[in-house]
Amino acid sequence: MNIQAEVSLYPLREPSLTPAIDAFMEGLRRPGICLRSGAMSTVISGERQAVFEAVADSFARVADEHQVVLTVKYSNACPTDSCEVAK
């Protein structure tokens, strides 16, 4: 089953937001996952297990080094638009 997740990562108590967000985004890039980044969130599309694993692994990776808040909305009903497919 294909799903989408809309994620927003908020680094806390960091002098710069970029390192935590970049680390999180890098962890999301993997085969079969589509990414569409916006100003305040990123939409991840793909097979259910791949999307769940990408979000969980990326959060664990960034949370080991930074204090962050991650908000996630999952849907199996939202239509998918064109997106960047990680390779």
Buried (B, 14 or more C-beta within 10 A) or exposed (E): EEBBBBBBBBBEEBEEBEBBBEBBBEBBBBEBBBBBBEEEBBBBBBEEEBBBBBBEEBBEBBBEEBEBEBEBEBEEEBEEEEBEEBE
